[in-house]
Amino acid sequence: MAFVSSDLSDYLQFSMPIWQAPLPFEIISAEFSGQISDTGGVGIIRVGEAETAANLEEKLQKYSKKHKNPAICFTHRLPHYSEFKKSNSQHFEQLARQYSIESIANGDNFLDLLDTALGFSPRLVGFANGIPDRDVLSFIRNSGALTFAVCHSLMEALTAEEYGISCVVLQGTEAGGEQFHFANNLPVERQSGLILLQQLRQLSNMPIILWSPIAHGADIVSAIILGAQAVMVDRILVRSALSENARKYLDSKTEYDLRCDTQYTARKMRYIPAENATVLHLPDISSIEREIIASEYLRANPEQIPYPVCVNNSNLPTKLSELFATLSQQAGEILQR
């Protein structure tokens, strides 16, 4: 089955309306993200708080081996500052030694990272924890890239549209990974992605991507019928990126094993802990500092990396070409009934 094309799919050149969620800890590698795009979806490189221009350039080069026009999502808290302030530098260094972390990167300035990204002619540049000012968005659009914002509320989506964002990703309570939201003082009242979609489609003609659990082609059909142009997914692509043993462990877990807390990230994250995971007892330092400590610890101890995924399980294939073909076939069968 060929999914119905749209202006968005034609511009971004994806044949499968599946976008990779910007998950932490590089559980999906940059090269695998490029492979997702090469197979017909939209693979996305996540750019986090401690990212450096050199490291980002290396990721973009790996992505480009599979697909020449990358898609990128910044998860910085905006407005962004080039260096985080260590609330207690001596204690911070003690924590690094305690968790056997050799070095802790400050991370480069957001605008320097953006310049590095635009040097690779991205087709899509997104933001997950707020949006930059209008001049920056205009600069990105003039480069030829579309923009998106991950939004957890109707107010965020309408604000993003007013700022000139090209399309929005609606992240409901059922989505895996970090529970993103803009940096503001508005009440954080989370809803399901489907409810957000029902609300926004009545008020906006902006393209909508629904971040939702997908376990069958029928789920994609449902999202498109309800007004979305694509779906953003986490678990089914994480399964494809994992080793066989890790995948068996993930598939053995149910909703009762899911956690949602700030153990590893500044914002709450829905995840399944790694097998025999160690609890990180991090002190009362700033949320960004805690996230950077956790990120560096997991980089040094990859066996401890949690699985930032939603609840749904599936029997879908793990090879990308077979996964996309199966979802297309299932969607076609639903539409022909």
PECORWO-V100098 format. One record per residue. N is the residue number from 1. SS is DSSP state (a for helix, b for strand, c for the rest). PSI is psi in whole degrees, 0 to 359 (none if undefined). OMEGA is omega in whole degrees, -180 to 180 (NA if undefined). Layout:
n: {N:N}
ss: {SS:SS}
psi: {PSI:PSI}
omega: {OMEGA:OMEGA}
This chain:
n: {1:2:3:4:5:6:7:8:9:10:11:12:13:14:15:16:17:18:19:20:21:22:23:24:25:26:27:28:29:30:31:32:33:34:35:36:37:38:39:40:41:42:43:44:45:46:47:48:49:50:51:52:53:54:55:56:57:58:59:60:61:62:63:64:65:66:67:68:69:70:71:72:73:74:75:76:77:78:79:80:81:82:83:84:85:86:87:88:89:90:91:92:93:94:95:96:97:98:99:100:101:102:103:104:105:106:107:108:109:110:111:112:113:114:115:116:117:118:119:120:121:122:123:124:125:126:127:128:129:130:131:132:133:134:135:136:137:138:139:140:141:142:143:144:145:146:147:148:149:150:151:152:153:154:155:156:157:158:159:160:161:162:163:164:165:166:167:168:169:170:171:172:173:174:175:176:177:178:179:180:181:182:183:184:185:186:187:188:189:190:191:192:193:194:195:196:197:198:199:200:201:202:203:204:205:206:207:208:209:210:211:212:213:214:215:216:217:218:219:220:221:222:223:224:225:226:227:228:229:230:231:232:233:234:235:236:237:238:239:240:241:242:243:244:245:246:247:248:249:250:251:252:253:254:255:256:257:258:259:260:261:262:263:264:265:266:267:268:269:270:271:272:273:274:275:276:277:278:279:280:281:282:283:284:285:286:287:288:289:290:291:292:293:294:295:296:297:298:299:300:301:302:303:304:305:306:307:308:309:310:311:312:313:314:315:316:317:318:319:320:321:322:323:324:325:326:327:328:329:330:331:332:333:334:335:336:337}
ss: {c:c:c:c:c:c:a:a:a:a:a:a:c:c:c:c:c:b:b:b:c:c:c:c:c:c:c:c:c:a:a:a:a:a:a:a:a:a:c:c:c:b:c:b:b:b:b:c:c:c:c:c:a:a:a:a:a:a:a:a:a:a:a:a:c:c:c:c:c:c:b:b:b:b:c:c:c:c:c:c:c:c:c:c:c:c:c:c:a:a:a:a:a:a:a:a:a:a:c:c:c:c:c:c:c:c:c:c:c:a:a:a:a:a:a:a:a:a:c:c:c:c:c:b:b:b:b:c:c:c:c:c:c:a:a:a:a:a:a:a:a:a:c:c:c:b:b:b:b:b:b:c:c:a:a:a:a:a:a:a:a:a:a:c:c:c:b:b:b:b:b:c:c:c:c:c:b:b:c:c:c:c:c:c:c:c:c:c:c:c:c:c:a:a:a:a:a:a:a:a:c:c:c:c:c:c:b:b:b:b:b:c:c:c:c:c:a:a:a:a:a:a:a:a:a:c:c:c:c:b:b:b:b:c:a:a:a:a:a:a:a:c:c:a:a:a:a:a:a:a:a:c:c:c:a:a:a:c:b:b:b:c:c:c:c:c:c:c:b:b:b:b:c:c:c:c:c:c:c:c:c:c:c:c:c:c:a:a:a:a:a:a:a:a:a:a:a:a:a:a:c:a:a:a:c:c:b:c:c:c:c:c:c:c:c:c:c:c:c:a:a:a:a:a:a:a:a:a:a:a:a:a:a:a:a:a:c}
psi: {135:123:151:129:162:174:324:312:325:318:316:350:52:136:336:126:55:120:139:133:145:83:151:171:13:35:336:117:163:321:321:325:318:325:323:316:320:332:351:352:204:101:138:130:126:134:109:184:321:16:143:157:322:317:321:319:320:318:316:324:319:318:315:341:335:327:132:339:99:168:139:145:120:129:21:149:123:139:149:143:147:331:134:150:119:118:331:89:323:315:324:316:325:320:319:317:321:322:16:43:121:319:155:116:141:328:145:163:144:316:327:320:321:317:318:315:315:339:345:16:59:149:342:130:123:170:137:345:45:174:149:179:171:323:319:317:320:321:318:315:320:341:348:0:146:159:153:159:134:123:140:1:163:320:318:317:317:325:317:318:319:330:349:18:140:320:162:147:121:117:110:183:338:349:149:181:195:144:88:152:158:153:95:180:12:149:139:93:96:144:170:155:323:321:318:319:316:325:314:324:338:344:352:147:8:142:139:134:127:119:106:156:129:120:357:152:332:329:323:316:316:315:318:319:325:354:0:155:342:172:146:133:156:298:315:331:327:317:321:332:344:161:165:317:317:322:320:320:314:316:342:352:149:186:338:345:350:144:157:100:185:34:322:346:160:321:159:147:135:122:165:124:153:159:132:39:144:134:130:117:80:144:187:73:178:156:322:319:318:318:319:319:312:318:316:323:316:330:322:341:70:337:346:356:125:170:103:82:163:182:328:142:170:167:24:152:160:338:129:313:320:324:310:321:320:316:320:316:315:320:318:320:322:317:337:353:none}
omega: {173:179:180:-180:179:176:-178:-179:179:-178:-178:176:171:180:175:-177:-178:177:177:177:178:-174:-179:170:177:178:169:-174:179:179:178:175:176:179:176:179:-180:-179:175:178:176:175:-172:174:176:177:-173:-174:-174:-178:173:-179:-180:-180:179:178:178:178:-178:176:178:178:-174:176:-179:-177:-169:-178:-174:171:-170:174:175:177:176:169:-178:5:-172:176:-171:-179:174:-178:179:-176:179:-170:-179:179:179:179:177:178:179:178:-178:-178:175:177:-175:-179:180:-176:174:-174:-179:180:-178:-178:175:178:179:178:178:-179:-177:176:180:177:-180:175:-173:177:-176:-179:-173:-178:-176:-178:178:-178:-173:-179:179:179:178:178:179:180:180:177:180:-179:168:179:174:176:173:-175:-180:-179:177:-180:179:-179:-180:176:179:178:-179:179:177:175:-176:-179:-178:171:179:-180:178:-178:-176:-177:176:178:-179:177:-173:165:-178:177:178:-177:179:178:178:-179:-174:177:176:180:-180:178:177:179:179:180:-172:-175:179:-173:-173:173:-180:176:-176:173:-177:176:-170:176:179:179:-174:177:179:179:178:178:-179:-179:-179:178:-179:173:179:175:180:176:173:-174:177:-168:-175:178:174:178:-179:-176:-174:171:-178:-180:179:180:178:178:180:-177:179:-175:180:180:-180:179:-179:174:176:-177:-179:179:-173:-175:-179:175:180:180:173:-173:170:-178:173:178:-178:-179:177:178:177:179:-178:-175:-178:173:-176:-176:180:177:179:-179:-179:176:-179:-179:179:177:-178:176:-180:-178:-173:179:-180:-176:178:179:-176:-171:174:-170:-167:174:-180:174:-177:177:180:174:-170:-178:179:178:-179:179:180:179:178:180:179:179:179:179:179:-177:-178:-178:NA}
